[in-house]
Amino acid sequence: MKYIITWWAWFIWSVVLWYFNKNWIENIIVVDHLNQSEKWKNLVWKTFTNYFDRWEFLEKVSNWEILEKDDVIIHMWACSSTTETDSNYIMENNSKYTKKLFDECQKVWARLIYASSAATYWNGDKWYSDKEYNLSPLNMYWYSKHLFDQWIIKETNNFTNTKSQIVGLKFFNVYWPNEYHKWSMASMVYHGFNQIQQDWKIWLFKSYRNDFWNGKQSRDFIYVKDIAKVILFFSTEAHKNINWIFNLWTWKSRTFYDLAKATFTALKLDTDIYYKDMPETLKNKYQYFTKAEMWKLREIGYEEPFYSLEDGVKDYVTNYLNKGIQTY
C-alpha cells in the first residue's frame, strides 16, 4: 500500500506530506507541476519515494504502471485561480483529470480522496450543508469543482455503488505555514503579521451592512494541521469504506476582528485595528457570514479536537512567522 499526493508542493498539501512523515508514513509518491515556481522549497526535509509531473503521472496510471489495490490517492491538484478565464483549461484540470483518476482507481480497487471546495456554496443560500448538492457556484473554478461533485454522486448512485473509497472534502477558510508564495490569496494571518511588522497595525475591510459592525464579518476558519489530521483519518485501513463529501472546518464561525486580535496577542502586542474601504468590485460579492454544517464528519466517528482560532494563530505566528521559518 502506498500514498500518492497530488499538488504536494502547494501550501496545504505540503503540510499534509509533512504530517504523514511525522506519523512515520514515507511510502509516498508526490505529483505536481513545478515549472518555474518556488514551490519546490516546500519539499525540503520531506521524505517520499518518487516525484512525477501531473501529466506523466496520469499516463502511468492509465497504463497500469503505478496504481495498485488499496493505494490511496490524495488528489488536491486543480487550477484554483478564481480569475482564470480559460474555461477549457479549468475543466481539463479540475473535472476531467479527477474523473480519469476515479475511473482508474475503480479498476484496481484503489482509493481516492479529493478536494472539492467550500466555494461551491457561493453565498450560503443552501446554509452550507454538506447534505445539499443543488448549488449555484459563482465562477468557473467553483463550478468545475461542483460539476465533479455532481458527477460522482450520479456515477456512484449517491455513494452506494463504488468498488473502493471515494471521499470529497470541502475546505473552508484555511490558514497555514507554507502559504508564503500565495501572494494576495494568502490568509489574513499572514497579511496581518506583515502589516504589523510594517506599521504596527492591521487593516480590515469596513462593513457595508447595517447588521454587521466593522470587523464583525465572520468565517469558519480552520488551521491546516486539523486538515492533515482528517486526511490521515480517512486514509487509514480502518476507514477505507467511508464514502461521501464532507465539510471541513472547526464548528465555530469567528470574526476577522477575532483573527486580527489573536495575531496581536500571539506577538504580545496591544490590539490596533483600522478599517479601510472595500474595493467596489468586491462589495456585491462579499460574504459577511459563513457557518457550515459538519455533522457528517462526527457521525462517521471522527472525534479529534480542533485547534481554537487563538491556538492555531499562536502556533502559526510564534513557531513559524515570527521565527522567520518559511516551511514545515
C-alpha positions as CSV (number, residue, x, y, z in Angstrom):
1,M,0.0,0.0,0.0
2,K,1.3,3.4,-0.9
3,Y,0.1,7.0,-0.8
4,I,0.1,9.4,-3.7
5,I,-0.3,13.2,-3.0
6,T,-1.0,15.4,-6.0
7,W,-0.2,19.1,-5.8
8,W,2.1,18.2,-2.9
9,A,4.2,21.4,-3.1
10,W,1.2,23.7,-3.0
11,F,0.7,25.0,0.6
12,I,-1.8,22.8,2.3
13,W,-0.7,19.6,0.7
14,S,3.0,20.1,1.6
15,V,1.8,20.2,5.2
16,V,-0.1,17.0,4.7
17,L,3.1,15.4,3.4
18,W,4.9,16.7,6.5
19,Y,2.2,15.3,8.8
20,F,2.3,11.9,7.1
21,N,6.1,11.8,7.6
22,K,5.6,12.8,11.2
23,N,3.4,9.7,11.6
24,W,6.1,7.5,10.0
25,I,4.5,7.3,6.6
26,E,7.2,7.5,4.0
27,N,5.9,5.3,1.1
28,I,4.6,8.3,-0.7
29,I,4.7,9.4,-4.3
30,V,4.3,13.1,-5.0
31,V,2.8,14.7,-8.1
32,D,2.9,18.3,-9.2
33,H,3.9,20.7,-12.0
34,L,6.7,22.8,-10.6
35,N,7.5,24.7,-13.8
36,Q,9.4,27.9,-12.8
37,S,7.7,28.4,-9.4
38,E,9.3,28.5,-6.0
39,K,7.1,25.7,-4.7
40,W,10.0,23.3,-4.7
41,K,11.1,24.9,-1.4
42,N,8.1,23.2,0.3
43,L,9.8,19.9,-0.5
44,V,12.8,20.5,1.8
45,W,13.1,18.0,4.6
46,K,10.2,15.9,3.3
47,T,10.5,12.1,2.7
48,F,8.9,10.4,-0.3
49,T,9.8,7.7,-2.8
50,N,9.3,9.4,-6.2
51,Y,8.1,12.5,-8.0
52,F,6.1,12.8,-11.2
53,D,4.8,15.7,-13.2
54,R,1.0,15.7,-13.2
55,W,0.6,14.5,-16.8
56,E,3.3,12.0,-16.6
57,F,1.6,10.6,-13.6
58,L,-1.8,10.3,-15.3
59,E,-0.2,8.5,-18.2
60,K,1.4,6.0,-15.8
61,V,-1.9,5.5,-14.1
62,S,-3.7,4.9,-17.4
63,N,-1.1,2.3,-18.4
64,W,-1.4,0.5,-15.1
65,E,2.2,1.1,-14.3
66,I,1.8,2.6,-10.8
67,L,-1.5,2.1,-9.1
68,E,-2.4,-0.9,-7.1
69,K,-5.1,-2.2,-4.8
70,D,-5.7,-0.2,-1.6
71,D,-3.3,2.6,-2.7
72,V,-4.6,6.0,-1.6
73,I,-4.5,8.9,-3.9
74,I,-4.9,12.2,-2.1
75,H,-5.8,14.3,-5.1
76,M,-5.6,18.0,-4.5
77,W,-4.5,19.1,-7.9
78,A,-6.6,21.9,-9.5
79,C,-6.5,25.2,-11.2
80,S,-7.6,27.3,-8.2
81,S,-7.4,30.7,-9.7
82,T,-10.8,32.5,-9.3
83,T,-9.7,34.9,-12.1
84,E,-8.7,32.3,-14.7
85,T,-10.8,32.9,-17.8
86,D,-9.8,29.8,-19.9
87,S,-12.8,27.5,-19.2
88,N,-11.3,24.6,-21.2
89,Y,-8.1,24.8,-19.1
90,I,-10.1,24.8,-15.9
91,M,-12.4,21.9,-16.9
92,E,-9.4,19.8,-18.1
93,N,-7.5,20.3,-14.8
94,N,-10.3,20.3,-12.3
95,S,-13.1,18.0,-13.6
96,K,-11.7,15.7,-16.3
97,Y,-8.5,14.9,-14.6
98,T,-10.3,13.9,-11.4
99,K,-12.8,11.8,-13.4
100,K,-9.9,9.9,-15.0
101,L,-8.3,9.2,-11.7
102,F,-11.6,7.9,-10.2
103,D,-12.1,5.6,-13.2
104,E,-8.6,4.2,-12.9
105,C,-8.9,3.8,-9.1
106,Q,-12.1,1.8,-9.5
107,K,-10.4,-0.6,-12.0
108,V,-7.7,-1.7,-9.4
109,W,-9.7,-1.0,-6.2
110,A,-7.5,1.9,-5.2
111,R,-8.9,4.7,-3.0
112,L,-9.4,8.4,-3.9
113,I,-9.6,11.4,-1.5
114,Y,-10.1,14.6,-3.4
115,A,-10.5,18.3,-2.8
116,S,-13.9,19.8,-3.5
117,S,-14.4,23.4,-2.5
118,A,-16.4,25.3,0.1
119,A,-16.8,27.9,-2.6
120,T,-19.3,25.7,-4.3
121,Y,-21.8,27.1,-1.8
122,W,-21.3,30.6,-3.1
123,N,-23.4,32.9,-0.8
124,G,-24.7,30.2,1.5
125,D,-28.3,30.3,0.4
126,K,-28.2,26.5,1.0
127,W,-26.9,27.0,4.5
128,Y,-23.5,25.4,3.7
129,S,-24.9,22.0,4.3
130,D,-22.9,19.0,3.1
131,K,-26.2,17.2,2.6
132,E,-27.2,19.7,-0.1
133,Y,-25.9,19.4,-3.7
134,N,-28.2,21.6,-5.7
135,L,-25.9,24.6,-5.6
136,S,-25.1,27.6,-7.8
137,P,-21.4,28.4,-7.8
138,L,-20.4,32.0,-8.9
139,N,-17.4,31.5,-11.1
140,M,-15.8,28.9,-13.4
141,Y,-13.4,27.5,-10.8
142,W,-16.2,26.9,-8.3
143,Y,-18.4,25.4,-11.0
144,S,-15.7,23.0,-12.1
145,K,-15.5,21.6,-8.6
146,H,-19.3,21.5,-8.2
147,L,-19.6,19.7,-11.6
148,F,-17.3,16.9,-10.4
149,D,-19.2,16.6,-7.1
150,Q,-22.5,16.2,-9.1
151,W,-20.9,13.7,-11.5
152,I,-19.5,11.5,-8.7
153,I,-22.8,11.4,-6.9
154,K,-24.6,10.3,-10.0
155,E,-21.8,7.9,-11.1
156,T,-21.9,6.1,-7.7
157,N,-25.6,6.3,-7.1
158,N,-25.1,8.7,-4.2
159,F,-22.0,6.8,-3.0
160,T,-23.8,3.4,-2.7
161,N,-22.2,1.8,-5.8
162,T,-18.4,2.1,-5.6
163,K,-15.7,-0.6,-5.6
164,S,-13.3,1.4,-3.5
165,Q,-13.3,4.5,-1.4
166,I,-14.2,7.9,-2.7
167,V,-14.2,10.9,-0.3
168,G,-14.6,14.6,-1.2
169,L,-13.5,17.4,1.3
170,K,-14.8,20.9,1.2
171,F,-12.2,23.1,2.9
172,F,-13.3,26.4,4.3
173,N,-11.1,29.4,5.4
174,V,-7.7,27.8,5.9
175,Y,-4.6,29.5,7.3
176,W,-1.2,27.8,7.4
177,P,2.6,27.9,7.1
178,N,3.9,27.3,3.6
179,E,1.4,29.7,2.1
180,Y,4.1,32.3,1.5
181,H,4.1,32.1,-2.3
182,K,0.3,32.6,-2.5
183,W,0.7,36.4,-2.6
184,S,-2.7,38.2,-2.3
185,M,-4.5,34.9,-1.8
186,A,-2.6,34.2,1.4
187,S,-4.6,34.1,4.7
188,M,-5.3,37.2,6.9
189,V,-2.9,35.8,9.5
190,Y,0.0,36.1,7.1
191,H,-1.1,39.5,5.8
192,G,-1.9,40.8,9.3
193,F,1.5,39.7,10.6
194,N,3.3,41.5,7.8
195,Q,1.2,44.6,8.3
196,I,2.2,44.6,12.0
197,Q,5.8,44.3,11.1
198,Q,5.5,47.3,8.7
199,D,3.3,49.8,10.6
200,W,2.2,48.1,13.9
201,K,-1.4,47.9,12.9
202,I,-3.8,45.6,11.0
203,W,-6.2,46.9,8.3
204,L,-9.6,45.2,7.9
205,F,-12.5,46.0,5.5
206,K,-15.3,48.2,6.6
207,S,-18.8,46.8,6.8
208,Y,-21.4,48.0,4.4
209,R,-24.4,46.3,6.1
210,N,-26.3,47.7,9.0
211,D,-26.5,44.3,10.7
212,F,-22.6,44.0,10.9
213,W,-20.2,46.2,12.7
214,N,-16.8,46.8,11.1
215,G,-14.6,43.8,11.7
216,K,-17.5,41.6,12.7
217,Q,-17.7,39.8,9.3
218,S,-17.1,36.2,10.2
219,R,-15.8,33.0,8.7
220,D,-15.4,29.3,9.6
221,F,-11.6,29.4,9.9
222,I,-9.6,26.1,10.1
223,Y,-5.9,25.5,10.9
224,V,-4.0,23.4,8.4
225,K,-2.9,20.8,11.0
226,D,-6.5,19.9,11.5
227,I,-6.9,19.3,7.8
228,A,-3.9,17.0,7.8
229,K,-5.3,15.0,10.7
230,V,-8.6,14.5,9.0
231,I,-7.0,13.4,5.8
232,L,-4.9,10.8,7.6
233,F,-8.0,9.6,9.4
234,F,-9.7,8.9,6.0
235,S,-6.5,7.3,4.7
236,T,-6.3,4.6,7.3
237,E,-7.3,1.0,6.6
238,A,-10.0,1.2,9.3
239,H,-11.9,3.9,7.4
240,K,-11.4,2.7,3.8
241,N,-15.2,2.0,3.4
242,I,-16.3,5.6,4.2
243,N,-17.6,7.4,1.1
244,W,-19.1,10.9,0.9
245,I,-18.4,14.6,0.5
246,F,-17.6,16.3,3.8
247,N,-17.4,19.9,5.0
248,L,-14.3,20.6,7.0
249,W,-13.9,23.5,9.4
250,T,-13.9,23.9,13.2
251,W,-17.6,24.2,14.1
252,K,-17.5,27.8,15.1
253,S,-17.7,31.0,12.9
254,R,-15.3,33.7,14.1
255,T,-14.9,37.3,13.2
256,F,-12.0,39.0,11.3
257,Y,-11.6,41.1,14.4
258,D,-11.0,37.9,16.5
259,L,-8.4,36.8,13.9
260,A,-6.6,40.1,14.0
261,K,-6.7,40.3,17.8
262,A,-5.3,36.7,18.0
263,T,-2.4,37.8,15.8
264,F,-1.6,40.7,18.1
265,T,-1.9,38.5,21.2
266,A,0.4,35.9,19.7
267,L,3.0,38.7,19.3
268,K,2.3,40.0,22.9
269,L,1.2,43.4,21.5
270,D,-1.8,45.6,22.1
271,T,-4.6,45.3,19.5
272,D,-4.5,48.1,17.0
273,I,-7.0,47.7,14.2
274,Y,-8.0,50.2,11.5
275,Y,-10.7,49.9,8.8
276,K,-10.4,50.6,5.1
277,D,-12.9,50.9,2.2
278,M,-13.7,47.7,0.4
279,P,-12.9,47.6,-3.4
280,E,-16.0,48.3,-5.4
281,T,-15.6,45.0,-7.3
282,L,-15.9,43.1,-4.1
283,K,-18.8,44.8,-2.3
284,N,-21.6,42.9,-4.1
285,K,-19.8,39.6,-3.7
286,Y,-18.5,39.8,-0.2
287,Q,-19.6,37.1,2.3
288,Y,-20.4,38.6,5.7
289,F,-21.2,35.4,7.5
290,T,-20.3,31.7,6.8
291,K,-21.1,28.8,9.1
292,A,-21.2,25.4,7.7
293,E,-22.7,22.2,9.0
294,M,-20.2,19.4,9.8
295,W,-22.3,16.7,11.3
296,K,-21.3,14.1,8.9
297,L,-17.7,14.0,10.0
298,R,-18.7,13.4,13.6
299,E,-21.3,10.9,12.6
300,I,-18.7,8.6,10.9
301,G,-16.5,8.6,14.1
302,Y,-14.0,11.5,13.9
303,E,-13.5,12.6,17.5
304,E,-10.3,14.6,17.4
305,P,-10.5,18.1,18.9
306,F,-9.8,21.1,16.6
307,Y,-7.5,24.0,17.2
308,S,-9.2,27.0,18.5
309,L,-8.7,30.2,16.5
310,E,-6.4,31.6,19.2
311,D,-4.3,28.4,19.5
312,G,-4.0,28.0,15.7
313,V,-2.9,31.6,15.2
314,K,-0.5,31.4,18.1
315,D,1.2,28.3,16.7
316,Y,1.4,29.8,13.2
317,V,2.7,33.2,14.4
318,T,5.1,32.2,17.2
319,N,6.5,29.0,15.7
320,Y,6.8,30.0,12.0
321,L,6.2,33.6,11.0
322,N,7.9,35.3,14.0
323,K,10.9,33.0,13.7
324,G,11.3,33.5,10.0
325,I,10.6,29.8,9.4
326,Q,9.2,29.6,5.9
327,T,8.1,26.0,5.7
328,Y,7.3,22.9,7.7
